[in-house]
Amino acid sequence: MAPPSLKRLGVAALLGVLVACGGDSPEPPAPYVFHVDDSVSPCGDFYAYVNNPWLRTAELAPHEKVTGLLYEMDVEIEEQLRVLLESPSHTQTPAWWRMVQQLYHDALDEPTLENLGFEPARPEWERIAALDSKAALRQYLRDRQARGIPEVFEVSVTPHVYRPEQMVLNVDAKPLGLPRADYFFDEAHAEIAAAYRRYLQQLLVQAGLSASQAHERAKLAFDLEKHLAANFFDPLASSDLRDDFLVVTHAEAEAYTPGWGWAEFLLTLGLDPTAPFLLEKSDYFPALNRLIEDLPLTQWQAYLQAKWLDRSASSLDRHFRQIRFDFRARYLHGAEEEQRWSEVLSELDDTVGELLGRAYVEHHLVRENKARAEALMTELRAALRDRLLRLDWLHESTRQEAVRKVDLLRVSIAYPHAWRDWEGLSLEPAQYFNNRLRLEQYAFQLNVVDQLGPTPPEALWGLGPHHANAEYDATYNEIHVMAGYLRSPLLDQRTDVAVQLGGLGAMFAHELSHAFDDEGIQFDATGYLRDWWTERDREAFEGKVARLRQQVNEMRPWPDQPELGPDGALTLAENIADLGAMAIAYDALRAHLARHPHDHRRIGGFTPDQRFFMAWARMWRELVRPERLREWLEVEAHPPGKVRALLAPSNMPAFARAFACAPGDPMVRSAEERVSIW
């Protein structure tokens, strides 16, 4: 794909695409009006000032764990997809959509699911029970991955970090059954660990074991997974990505984990066994090898059967689904009830998200919004480029490499450059469970095995285009903006430029800034993992990052829960990107207002600068169940919305000026405390 043109739109053109179809009009139609909480000072708690009116009336639906502006957008998109899925097919309906409709309807066919009960999962259960040796166990694990079903490790495909023109296999540890490895050990999470073991036991009982058998086998399974967790990779252990993986041949991998059979594994996938691949660099794979040798085969069978049930429960009858819901949704996240059709949509999203996105794009994307978004991204990328040229802490050699990275960065807006029809996939009617297995194997072949080769294809999208989201891939130096973002309230012709830039514009700039977060800076403009920084610049960056980490660690944004706070290390990349996002988007706003002074007017009593920051805070309004919030703070790389609404503005003198804040106000940091990176 050729890099997008760097030709900048004139600011008048930007205004035209952002606020109205009718050109550079000084009065956008029916602008959005903010309703704020005047009892709260914006200089004290800006999040509350902007969002309290919404929070006073917001409610969580019984099935929801969190809601807010971005979540509401996804809910609306889900409802639109539901209508499409439940619409009658006709002769003009493409085969790929009829297939998705069949999957959806079969998943909601409760009489058939009840009649089948455990039977769809029984063949794999019995296959595990029939394993008669460690060699058979190893072969089973290899075969499962070849069918796209990870058991103790998982594979993906990525550009080679030292030769980006070559696509290679990437082998990582499979995620655990609890949110984080330390949940298996920490006293603070002992109740959750015990609940997880009871959950596995309940699944085993439902599969037909007696209570005593299930208790014993659940303990064996839990203990084995605890052994795996003890050697699980800690992504925060090192900031240098070169510490995360090994580039190995099968012979080198075999020396690292003797007896595993890496050549056989590659052959099982139909790959060249002599080709190098990436292997997670941690204690996990050597430990896995030892556990296969040292633990009884019966314990491995107990583990594999329990994990098979955990994986299968959502596609079986209501008894299995209820057990899974009670632990994973109710106990861990506080949800009160299941919304079955929505859960099915999430399951389909895991495999055929591209097809869901294609249907959404064809029926609901406003084509003019794609052009508006492309124009907005062009302006923001130019603003980032200008900022890089002005930064006083970058050495010239680092600056030029950074500018080159911006120049070569590729952007895909709304949907991928080509659709795939998933041809050759045959499904059985009324067999949702077995069809999901076929889908997983087909998707693995399509998205992993078929992608390997000497030339990187277009970057695969991590999410279907229907989501209200965006992503940056450092190995491709490429941004994807999903079509779900390109709608009201983030992209709305009624919205003035200040609100547009403080909302969607800042989100676009956030993805641009990921090219220069603590991981992004380790890749050059072509996706090559190399150090292109001077030592002085690296030290300056690390100093800024250390202050940002400290700021986040000191935040206590929930006064009624002072023990809760974000983790500055866990959320570092997102916080760096938020800081950059607001700086870039604010520059774009000031440039626009300098050329269009007639837009420097109050709307609803607020200046453009105020509305810019208010749009940012509005975007992060959230209502979260307490159970979900606690887990979120411990495991998620993205901080909760309240943290995001407060952190970046508090580091910007422009915010203090906009709201006439005084030194010492909570939203004002001193010159020594402030952090500005990009």
C-alpha positions as CSV (number, residue, x, y, z in Angstrom):
1,M,0.0,0.0,0.0
2,A,1.4,3.4,-0.9
3,P,1.8,5.9,1.9
4,P,-1.0,8.4,2.2
5,S,-0.3,11.7,0.6
6,L,1.2,14.3,2.9
7,K,-0.5,17.2,0.9
8,R,-2.1,19.3,3.6
9,L,-5.7,20.5,3.2
10,G,-6.2,24.2,3.6
11,V,-7.8,25.1,7.0
12,A,-10.9,26.3,5.2
13,A,-11.2,22.9,3.6
14,L,-10.8,21.3,7.0
15,L,-13.6,23.4,8.4
16,G,-15.8,22.4,5.5
17,V,-15.4,18.7,6.0
18,L,-15.7,18.9,9.8
19,V,-18.8,21.0,10.3
20,A,-20.9,21.2,7.2
21,C,-21.4,20.0,3.7
22,G,-22.1,23.5,2.5
23,G,-18.5,24.9,2.7
24,D,-16.8,27.4,5.1
25,S,-19.9,28.6,6.9
26,P,-19.4,30.8,9.9
27,E,-22.4,29.3,11.7
28,P,-22.5,25.5,12.1
29,P,-26.1,24.3,12.3
30,A,-27.5,23.5,15.8
31,P,-24.2,23.1,17.6
32,Y,-23.8,20.7,20.5
33,V,-24.6,22.4,23.9
34,F,-22.8,21.3,27.0
35,H,-24.7,21.1,30.3
36,V,-22.3,21.2,33.2
37,D,-22.4,21.0,36.9
38,D,-21.9,24.6,38.1
39,S,-21.5,23.4,41.7
40,V,-18.1,21.9,40.8
41,S,-15.1,24.0,39.7
42,P,-13.6,22.9,36.4
43,C,-10.2,23.7,38.0
44,G,-11.0,21.2,40.8
45,D,-12.6,18.2,39.3
46,F,-13.0,18.7,35.6
47,Y,-14.4,15.2,35.0
48,A,-17.3,15.9,37.4
49,Y,-17.8,19.4,36.1
50,V,-18.5,18.1,32.6
51,N,-20.0,14.7,33.3
52,N,-22.0,15.0,36.5
53,P,-25.3,15.8,34.7
54,W,-24.9,12.6,32.7
55,L,-23.8,10.6,35.7
56,R,-26.9,11.6,37.7
57,T,-29.2,9.9,35.3
58,A,-27.0,7.2,33.8
59,E,-27.8,3.6,34.6
60,L,-26.2,0.2,33.8
61,A,-28.5,-2.3,32.1
62,P,-28.6,-5.6,34.0
63,H,-26.2,-7.2,31.4
64,E,-23.7,-4.3,31.3
65,K,-20.5,-4.0,33.3
66,V,-19.7,-0.5,32.0
67,T,-21.4,2.2,30.0
68,G,-20.4,5.6,28.6
69,L,-20.2,7.5,25.4
70,L,-18.0,5.1,23.5
71,Y,-19.8,2.1,24.9
72,E,-23.1,3.6,23.9
73,M,-21.8,3.9,20.4
74,D,-20.9,0.2,20.3
75,V,-24.4,-0.7,21.7
76,E,-26.1,1.2,18.9
77,I,-23.9,-0.5,16.4
78,E,-24.7,-3.9,17.9
79,E,-28.4,-3.1,17.6
80,Q,-27.9,-2.2,13.9
81,L,-26.1,-5.5,13.3
82,R,-28.8,-7.4,15.1
83,V,-31.4,-6.0,12.7
84,L,-29.3,-7.1,9.8
85,L,-28.7,-10.5,11.2
86,E,-32.4,-11.1,11.9
87,S,-33.5,-9.8,8.5
88,P,-34.8,-12.4,6.0
89,S,-32.3,-13.6,3.4
90,H,-33.2,-13.3,-0.3
91,T,-31.6,-14.2,-3.6
92,Q,-29.4,-11.1,-3.6
93,T,-28.0,-11.8,-0.1
94,P,-24.3,-12.7,-0.5
95,A,-23.2,-16.1,0.6
96,W,-20.8,-14.8,3.2
97,W,-23.7,-13.0,5.0
98,R,-26.0,-15.9,4.8
99,M,-23.3,-17.9,6.6
100,V,-23.1,-15.4,9.4
101,Q,-26.9,-15.3,9.7
102,Q,-26.9,-19.1,10.0
103,L,-24.4,-19.0,12.8
104,Y,-26.3,-16.3,14.6
105,H,-29.7,-18.1,14.3
106,D,-28.2,-21.5,15.3
107,A,-26.6,-20.0,18.4
108,L,-30.1,-18.7,19.5
109,D,-31.8,-22.0,18.7
110,E,-32.4,-23.0,22.3
111,P,-34.4,-26.2,21.7
112,T,-31.7,-27.6,19.6
113,L,-28.9,-26.6,22.0
114,E,-30.9,-28.1,24.9
115,N,-31.4,-31.3,23.0
116,L,-27.7,-31.6,22.1
117,G,-26.6,-30.9,25.7
118,F,-22.9,-31.8,26.2
119,E,-22.7,-34.1,23.1
120,P,-21.0,-31.6,20.8
121,A,-18.1,-31.2,23.2
122,R,-17.9,-34.9,24.0
123,P,-15.6,-36.1,21.1
124,E,-12.8,-33.8,22.3
125,W,-13.4,-34.8,25.9
126,E,-13.0,-38.4,25.0
127,R,-10.0,-37.7,22.8
128,I,-8.3,-36.2,25.9
129,A,-9.3,-39.1,28.0
130,A,-7.7,-41.5,25.5
131,L,-4.2,-40.0,25.6
132,D,-1.9,-42.8,26.7
133,S,1.6,-41.3,26.8
134,K,3.5,-38.1,27.1
135,A,4.3,-38.4,23.4
136,A,0.6,-38.5,22.6
137,L,0.1,-35.5,24.8
138,R,2.7,-33.5,22.9
139,Q,1.2,-34.5,19.6
140,Y,-2.3,-33.6,20.9
141,L,-1.1,-30.1,21.9
142,R,0.5,-29.6,18.5
143,D,-2.5,-30.8,16.6
144,R,-4.9,-28.6,18.5
145,Q,-2.9,-25.5,17.6
146,A,-2.9,-26.6,14.0
147,R,-6.7,-26.5,14.2
148,G,-6.6,-23.0,15.5
149,I,-7.3,-23.9,19.1
150,P,-4.5,-22.9,21.6
151,E,-4.1,-25.0,24.7
152,V,-0.9,-24.0,26.4
153,F,0.5,-21.6,23.8
154,E,-0.8,-19.6,20.9
155,V,0.6,-18.5,17.6
156,S,0.2,-15.4,15.4
157,V,1.9,-13.9,12.4
158,T,3.9,-10.7,12.3
159,P,6.6,-9.0,10.2
160,H,10.0,-10.1,11.3
161,V,11.2,-7.4,13.7
162,Y,14.7,-7.3,12.1
163,R,13.6,-8.0,8.5
164,P,10.1,-6.4,8.2
165,E,9.8,-7.6,4.6
166,Q,9.5,-11.2,5.9
167,M,6.4,-12.5,7.7
168,V,7.1,-15.0,10.5
169,L,5.3,-17.0,13.1
170,N,5.2,-15.7,16.6
171,V,4.7,-18.1,19.5
172,D,3.5,-16.9,22.9
173,A,2.1,-18.3,26.1
174,K,-1.7,-18.8,26.1
175,P,-3.6,-16.4,28.4
176,L,-4.6,-17.9,31.7
177,G,-8.0,-18.5,33.1
178,L,-7.7,-15.7,35.6
179,P,-7.1,-12.1,34.7
180,R,-3.4,-12.0,35.8
181,A,-0.8,-14.6,36.9
182,D,-0.6,-13.2,40.4
183,Y,-4.3,-14.0,41.0
184,F,-3.2,-17.6,41.5
185,F,-0.8,-16.6,44.4
186,D,-1.7,-13.3,46.0
187,E,-3.6,-13.4,49.3
188,A,-5.6,-10.4,48.0
189,H,-7.0,-12.5,45.2
190,A,-7.4,-15.8,47.2
191,E,-11.2,-15.6,47.0
192,I,-11.2,-15.1,43.3
193,A,-8.8,-18.1,42.8
194,A,-11.0,-20.2,45.0
195,A,-14.1,-19.2,43.0
196,Y,-12.3,-20.1,39.8
197,R,-11.5,-23.6,41.1
198,R,-15.2,-24.0,42.1
199,Y,-16.2,-22.8,38.6
200,L,-14.0,-25.5,37.0
201,Q,-15.6,-28.1,39.4
202,Q,-19.1,-27.0,38.5
203,L,-18.3,-27.4,34.8
204,L,-16.9,-30.9,35.4
205,V,-20.1,-31.9,37.3
206,Q,-22.2,-30.6,34.5
207,A,-20.2,-32.8,32.1
208,G,-21.1,-35.9,34.0
209,L,-18.5,-36.4,36.8
210,S,-19.6,-37.0,40.4
211,A,-19.1,-34.2,42.9
212,S,-16.0,-36.0,44.4
213,Q,-14.5,-36.7,41.0
214,A,-15.1,-33.1,39.9
215,H,-13.5,-31.7,43.1
216,E,-10.4,-33.8,42.7
217,R,-10.0,-33.1,39.0
218,A,-10.7,-29.4,39.4
219,K,-7.9,-29.3,42.0
220,L,-5.5,-31.1,39.6
221,A,-6.4,-28.7,36.8
222,F,-6.0,-25.6,39.0
223,D,-2.7,-26.7,40.4
224,L,-1.3,-27.3,36.9
225,E,-2.4,-23.9,35.7
226,K,-0.9,-22.4,38.9
227,H,2.4,-24.0,37.8
228,L,2.1,-22.3,34.4
229,A,1.2,-19.0,36.0
230,A,4.4,-19.2,38.2
231,N,6.4,-18.9,35.0
232,F,4.1,-16.6,33.1
233,F,5.7,-13.7,31.2
234,D,5.6,-10.3,32.9
235,P,5.3,-7.7,30.1
236,L,6.4,-4.9,32.6
237,A,9.6,-6.7,33.6
238,S,11.6,-4.9,30.9
239,S,10.9,-1.8,28.7
240,D,13.1,-3.2,25.9
241,L,11.1,-5.2,23.5
242,R,14.2,-7.2,22.5
243,D,13.9,-8.9,26.0
244,D,10.4,-10.2,25.0
245,F,11.3,-12.8,22.4
246,L,13.9,-15.0,20.8
247,V,14.5,-15.3,17.0
248,V,15.0,-19.1,16.6
249,T,15.2,-22.0,14.2
250,H,13.4,-25.2,15.2
251,A,16.8,-26.6,16.3
252,E,17.5,-23.6,18.5
253,A,14.0,-23.8,20.0
254,E,14.5,-27.5,20.6
255,A,17.7,-26.8,22.5
256,Y,15.8,-24.2,24.6
257,T,12.9,-26.6,25.3
258,P,14.3,-30.2,24.7
259,G,11.8,-32.8,23.5
260,W,9.1,-30.4,22.5
261,G,9.3,-31.2,18.8
262,W,9.3,-27.8,17.1
263,A,10.0,-29.3,13.7
264,E,7.0,-31.5,14.0
265,F,4.9,-28.6,15.2
266,L,5.8,-26.5,12.1
267,L,5.1,-29.5,9.8
268,T,1.7,-30.0,11.5
269,L,0.9,-26.4,10.5
270,G,2.1,-27.2,7.0
271,L,5.1,-24.8,7.3
272,D,8.7,-25.0,6.4
273,P,10.4,-26.5,9.5
274,T,13.7,-24.7,8.6
275,A,12.1,-21.2,8.7
276,P,13.0,-19.0,11.7
277,F,10.2,-17.9,14.1
278,L,9.7,-15.8,17.2
279,L,9.5,-17.5,20.5
280,E,8.5,-15.8,23.8
281,K,11.6,-15.2,25.8
282,S,10.7,-16.2,29.3
283,D,10.7,-19.1,31.7
284,Y,7.3,-20.2,30.4
285,F,8.4,-22.6,27.6
286,P,11.2,-24.3,29.5
287,A,8.8,-24.7,32.4
288,L,6.1,-26.0,30.2
289,N,8.5,-28.6,28.9
290,R,9.4,-29.7,32.5
291,L,5.7,-29.8,33.5
292,I,4.9,-32.2,30.6
293,E,7.8,-34.4,31.7
294,D,7.2,-34.2,35.5
295,L,3.5,-34.1,36.1
296,P,1.3,-37.2,35.7
297,L,-0.5,-37.7,32.5
298,T,-3.8,-37.8,34.5
299,Q,-3.2,-34.3,35.8
300,W,-2.7,-33.0,32.2
301,Q,-5.9,-34.8,31.2
302,A,-7.8,-33.1,34.1
303,Y,-6.4,-29.7,33.1
304,L,-7.2,-30.1,29.4
305,Q,-10.7,-31.4,30.0
306,A,-11.5,-28.6,32.5
307,K,-10.1,-25.9,30.1
308,W,-12.0,-27.5,27.2
309,L,-15.2,-27.0,29.2
310,D,-14.3,-23.4,30.0
311,R,-13.7,-22.8,26.4
312,S,-16.8,-24.6,25.2
313,A,-19.4,-23.5,27.8
314,S,-20.6,-20.4,25.9
315,S,-21.6,-22.5,22.9
316,L,-23.4,-25.3,24.8
317,D,-26.8,-25.5,26.5
318,R,-28.1,-23.0,29.0
319,H,-26.8,-25.0,32.0
320,F,-23.2,-24.7,30.9
321,R,-23.7,-21.1,29.9
322,Q,-25.2,-20.2,33.2
323,I,-22.2,-21.7,35.1
324,R,-19.9,-19.7,32.9
325,F,-21.9,-16.5,33.3
326,D,-22.1,-16.8,37.0
327,F,-18.3,-16.8,37.4
328,R,-17.0,-14.8,34.4
329,A,-19.7,-12.1,34.2
330,R,-21.5,-12.0,37.5
331,Y,-18.7,-12.8,40.0
332,L,-15.8,-11.1,38.3
333,H,-17.5,-8.1,36.7
334,G,-20.8,-7.7,38.6
335,A,-23.2,-8.2,35.6
336,E,-26.7,-9.2,36.7
337,E,-28.0,-11.1,33.7
338,E,-27.0,-12.4,30.3
339,Q,-28.1,-10.8,27.0
340,R,-27.8,-13.9,24.9
341,W,-28.0,-12.3,21.4
342,S,-25.3,-9.8,22.4
343,E,-23.1,-12.6,23.7
344,V,-23.5,-14.5,20.5
345,L,-22.5,-11.3,18.5
346,S,-19.3,-11.1,20.6
347,E,-18.5,-14.8,19.9
348,L,-19.0,-14.2,16.2
349,D,-16.9,-11.1,16.4
350,D,-13.9,-13.3,17.5
351,T,-13.9,-15.2,14.2
352,V,-16.0,-13.4,11.6
353,G,-15.6,-9.8,12.8
354,E,-14.4,-8.8,9.4
355,L,-17.7,-10.0,7.9
356,L,-19.8,-8.2,10.5
357,G,-17.8,-5.1,9.8
358,R,-18.4,-5.5,6.0
359,A,-22.1,-5.7,6.6
360,Y,-22.0,-2.6,8.8
361,V,-20.0,-0.6,6.3
362,E,-22.3,-1.5,3.4
363,H,-25.5,-0.6,5.3
364,H,-24.6,2.2,7.8
365,L,-21.4,4.0,6.9
366,V,-22.0,7.5,5.7
367,R,-19.5,7.8,2.9
368,E,-19.0,11.5,3.3
369,N,-17.8,10.8,6.9
370,K,-15.0,8.7,5.5
371,A,-13.8,11.7,3.5
372,R,-14.2,14.0,6.6
373,A,-12.1,11.6,8.7
374,E,-9.4,11.3,6.1
375,A,-9.1,15.1,5.9
376,L,-9.0,15.3,9.7
377,M,-6.3,12.7,9.9
378,T,-4.2,14.6,7.3
379,E,-4.5,17.8,9.4
380,L,-3.5,16.1,12.6
381,R,-0.6,14.2,11.0
382,A,0.7,17.6,9.7
383,A,0.3,19.1,13.2
384,L,2.4,16.2,14.7
385,R,5.0,16.7,12.0
386,D,5.2,20.4,12.9
387,R,5.5,19.7,16.6
388,L,8.4,17.3,15.9
389,L,10.2,20.0,14.0
390,R,9.7,22.5,16.9
391,L,10.6,20.2,19.9
392,D,13.7,21.6,21.7
393,W,14.7,18.4,23.4
394,L,15.3,16.2,20.3
395,H,18.7,16.0,18.6
396,E,18.5,16.7,14.9
397,S,19.3,13.1,13.9
398,T,16.5,11.7,16.1
399,R,14.1,14.4,14.9
400,Q,14.7,13.6,11.2
401,E,14.0,9.9,11.9
402,A,10.8,10.8,13.8
403,V,9.6,13.0,10.9
404,R,10.4,10.2,8.5
405,K,8.3,7.9,10.6
406,V,5.3,10.3,10.4
407,D,5.8,10.7,6.6
408,L,5.8,6.9,6.0
409,L,3.0,6.1,8.4
410,R,0.1,4.5,6.6
411,V,-3.5,5.1,7.5
412,S,-6.6,3.0,6.6
413,I,-9.9,4.7,7.4
414,A,-13.3,2.9,7.9
415,Y,-12.5,-0.5,6.4
416,P,-9.7,-2.6,5.0
417,H,-8.5,-2.1,1.4
418,A,-9.9,-5.4,0.4
419,W,-12.6,-7.7,1.6
420,R,-12.3,-11.5,1.9
421,D,-15.3,-13.6,1.2
422,W,-14.3,-16.7,3.3
423,E,-14.9,-19.0,0.3
424,G,-14.7,-22.7,0.8
425,L,-16.0,-22.8,4.3
426,S,-18.9,-25.3,4.7
427,L,-21.2,-25.3,7.7
428,E,-23.7,-27.8,9.0
429,P,-27.2,-26.6,9.7
430,A,-28.2,-26.5,13.4
431,Q,-24.7,-27.3,14.6
432,Y,-23.5,-24.1,16.2
433,F,-20.8,-25.7,18.4
434,N,-19.2,-27.7,15.5
435,N,-19.5,-24.8,13.2
436,R,-17.6,-22.5,15.6
437,L,-14.8,-25.1,15.6
438,R,-14.7,-25.0,11.8
439,L,-14.6,-21.2,11.9
440,E,-11.7,-21.2,14.3
441,Q,-9.7,-23.5,12.1
442,Y,-10.6,-21.6,9.0
443,A,-9.8,-18.2,10.6
444,F,-6.4,-19.6,11.8
445,Q,-5.5,-20.7,8.3
446,L,-6.7,-17.5,6.8
447,N,-5.2,-15.1,9.3
448,V,-2.0,-16.9,10.3
449,V,-0.8,-19.7,8.0
450,D,-1.8,-18.0,4.7
451,Q,-0.2,-14.8,5.7
452,L,3.3,-16.2,6.0
453,G,5.6,-15.4,3.2
454,P,8.3,-13.1,1.8
455,T,6.2,-9.9,1.5
456,P,4.1,-8.5,4.2
457,P,0.4,-8.2,3.2
458,E,-1.7,-5.3,4.2
459,A,-1.8,-5.3,8.0
460,L,-4.7,-7.4,9.3
461,W,-7.2,-5.5,11.4
462,G,-7.3,-6.5,15.0
463,L,-10.9,-5.5,15.2
464,G,-13.8,-5.6,12.8
465,P,-14.6,-2.3,11.1
466,H,-17.9,-2.0,12.9
467,H,-16.3,-1.1,16.2
468,A,-16.0,2.4,17.6
469,N,-12.2,2.1,17.9
470,A,-8.8,2.6,16.3
471,E,-5.4,0.9,16.5
472,Y,-1.8,1.5,15.7
473,D,0.5,-1.3,14.6
474,A,4.2,-0.5,15.1
475,T,5.5,-3.4,13.0
476,Y,3.6,-2.0,10.0
477,N,3.7,1.7,11.1
478,E,0.1,1.7,10.2
479,I,-3.1,3.1,11.8
480,H,-6.6,1.6,11.3
481,V,-9.6,3.7,12.1
482,M,-12.8,1.6,12.3
483,A,-16.0,2.7,10.6
484,G,-17.8,2.6,14.0
485,Y,-15.9,5.8,15.0
486,L,-17.3,7.8,12.0
487,R,-20.7,8.6,13.4
488,S,-22.4,10.9,15.9
489,P,-21.5,12.1,18.5
490,L,-17.8,11.9,17.5
491,L,-18.3,12.8,13.8
492,D,-21.3,15.0,13.5
493,Q,-22.0,17.9,11.1
494,R,-23.7,19.9,13.9
495,T,-20.5,19.9,15.9
496,D,-18.1,22.9,15.8
497,V,-14.4,22.4,15.1
498,A,-13.4,22.7,18.8
499,V,-15.6,19.8,19.8
500,Q,-14.7,17.8,16.8
501,L,-11.0,18.2,17.5
502,G,-11.3,17.6,21.3
503,G,-13.2,14.3,20.6
504,L,-12.6,12.4,17.4
505,G,-9.5,14.5,16.5
506,A,-7.9,13.8,19.8
507,M,-8.6,10.1,19.3
508,F,-6.9,10.1,15.9
509,A,-4.0,12.0,17.4
510,H,-3.8,9.4,20.1
511,E,-3.1,6.7,17.5
512,L,-0.5,8.9,15.9
513,S,1.2,9.4,19.2
514,H,1.4,5.6,19.7
515,A,4.1,5.7,17.1
516,F,6.2,7.4,19.7
517,D,5.1,5.8,23.0
518,D,7.6,3.7,25.0
519,E,7.1,0.8,22.6
520,G,6.6,2.7,19.4
521,I,9.9,4.5,19.6
522,Q,11.7,1.2,19.5
523,F,10.5,0.7,15.8
524,D,11.7,2.8,13.0
525,A,9.7,4.1,10.0
526,T,9.7,0.7,8.3
527,G,8.8,-1.4,11.3
528,Y,12.4,-2.5,12.0
529,L,13.1,-3.0,15.7
530,R,16.3,-0.9,16.2
531,D,17.6,2.0,18.4
532,W,17.4,5.2,16.3
533,W,17.8,7.5,19.3
534,T,20.8,9.4,20.6
535,E,21.7,8.6,24.2
536,R,20.9,12.1,25.2
537,D,17.4,12.0,23.7
538,R,16.8,8.6,25.3
539,E,17.7,9.9,28.7
540,A,15.4,13.0,28.2
541,F,12.5,10.7,27.1
542,E,13.0,8.4,30.1
543,G,13.0,11.4,32.5
544,K,9.7,12.6,31.1
545,V,8.2,9.2,31.2
546,A,9.3,8.7,34.8
547,R,7.5,11.9,35.9
548,L,4.4,10.8,34.0
549,R,4.5,7.4,35.7
550,Q,4.7,9.1,39.1
551,Q,1.8,11.4,38.3
552,V,-0.4,8.5,37.5
553,N,0.6,6.4,40.5
554,E,-0.3,9.4,42.8
555,M,-3.8,9.8,41.3
556,R,-6.7,9.0,43.5
557,P,-9.6,10.0,41.3
558,W,-12.4,8.2,43.3
559,P,-12.7,10.1,46.6
560,D,-15.1,7.5,48.1
561,Q,-12.5,4.8,47.3
562,P,-9.1,6.3,48.2
563,E,-7.5,2.9,48.1
564,L,-8.1,2.7,44.3
565,G,-5.7,4.3,41.8
566,P,-4.2,3.6,38.3
567,D,-0.9,1.9,37.7
568,G,1.5,4.2,36.0
569,A,3.6,1.4,34.6
570,L,0.8,-0.7,33.3
571,T,-1.0,2.2,31.5
572,L,2.2,4.1,30.4
573,A,1.8,3.7,26.6
574,E,-1.8,4.9,26.7
575,N,-1.0,7.9,28.9
576,I,1.9,8.9,26.7
577,A,-0.5,8.7,23.7
578,D,-3.1,10.8,25.5
579,L,-0.6,13.5,26.3
580,G,0.4,13.6,22.7
581,A,-3.2,13.5,21.5
582,M,-4.2,16.6,23.3
583,A,-1.1,18.6,22.3
584,I,-1.5,17.7,18.6
585,A,-5.2,18.3,18.5
586,Y,-4.9,21.6,20.4
587,D,-2.3,22.8,17.9
588,A,-4.7,22.0,15.1
589,L,-7.5,24.0,16.9
590,R,-5.3,27.1,17.4
591,A,-4.1,27.0,13.8
592,H,-7.7,26.9,12.6
593,L,-8.8,29.7,14.9
594,A,-5.9,31.9,13.8
595,R,-7.1,31.6,10.2
596,H,-10.8,31.9,11.0
597,P,-11.3,34.4,13.7
598,H,-15.0,34.4,13.2
599,D,-15.0,30.9,14.7
600,H,-13.5,32.3,17.9
601,R,-17.0,32.7,19.5
602,R,-18.8,31.4,22.5
603,I,-21.3,28.6,22.0
604,G,-23.5,27.9,25.0
605,G,-21.4,30.3,26.9
606,F,-18.1,28.5,26.3
607,T,-15.1,29.5,24.3
608,P,-13.6,27.2,21.7
609,D,-10.7,26.3,24.0
610,Q,-13.1,25.4,26.8
611,R,-15.3,23.3,24.4
612,F,-12.2,21.5,23.1
613,F,-11.3,20.3,26.6
614,M,-14.9,19.6,27.5
615,A,-15.3,17.4,24.4
616,W,-12.3,15.4,25.7
617,A,-13.8,14.9,29.2
618,R,-17.2,14.1,27.7
619,M,-15.7,11.3,25.6
620,W,-14.4,9.5,28.8
621,R,-17.6,9.6,30.8
622,E,-18.2,6.1,32.3
623,L,-20.3,4.3,34.8
624,V,-18.5,1.1,35.9
625,R,-19.5,-1.7,38.2
626,P,-17.2,-1.9,41.3
627,E,-16.1,-5.4,40.5
628,R,-15.1,-4.5,37.0
629,L,-13.3,-1.3,38.1
630,R,-11.1,-3.1,40.5
631,E,-10.1,-5.7,37.9
632,W,-9.7,-3.0,35.3
633,L,-7.1,-1.1,37.4
634,E,-5.1,-4.3,37.9
635,V,-5.0,-5.7,34.4
636,E,-5.9,-3.2,31.7
637,A,-3.4,-1.2,29.7
638,H,-6.0,1.5,29.1
639,P,-6.8,3.5,32.3
640,P,-10.4,4.2,33.2
641,G,-12.1,7.2,31.6
642,K,-11.9,9.4,34.7
643,V,-8.1,9.1,34.7
644,R,-7.9,9.9,31.0
645,A,-10.2,12.9,31.3
646,L,-8.1,14.5,34.0
647,L,-4.5,13.5,33.3
648,A,-3.6,15.2,30.0
649,P,-5.5,18.5,30.6
650,S,-3.8,18.9,34.0
651,N,-0.4,18.9,32.2
652,M,-1.4,21.6,29.7
653,P,-1.1,25.3,30.6
654,A,-3.7,25.9,27.9
655,F,-6.3,24.2,30.1
656,A,-5.5,26.5,33.0
657,R,-5.8,29.5,30.8
658,A,-9.0,28.4,29.2
659,F,-10.8,28.1,32.6
660,A,-8.8,30.8,34.5
661,C,-7.4,28.3,37.0
662,A,-5.0,29.5,39.7
663,P,-1.7,27.9,40.8
664,G,-2.5,25.2,43.4
665,D,-5.8,24.2,41.9
666,P,-6.1,20.4,41.5
667,M,-6.2,20.6,37.7
668,V,-3.1,22.8,37.6
669,R,0.4,21.4,37.8
670,S,3.4,23.6,38.4
671,A,6.1,24.0,35.7
672,E,8.3,21.5,37.5
673,E,5.5,18.9,37.7
674,R,4.1,19.2,34.2
675,V,5.0,16.6,31.6
676,S,5.1,17.4,27.9
677,I,6.6,14.7,25.6
678,W,5.2,15.2,22.1
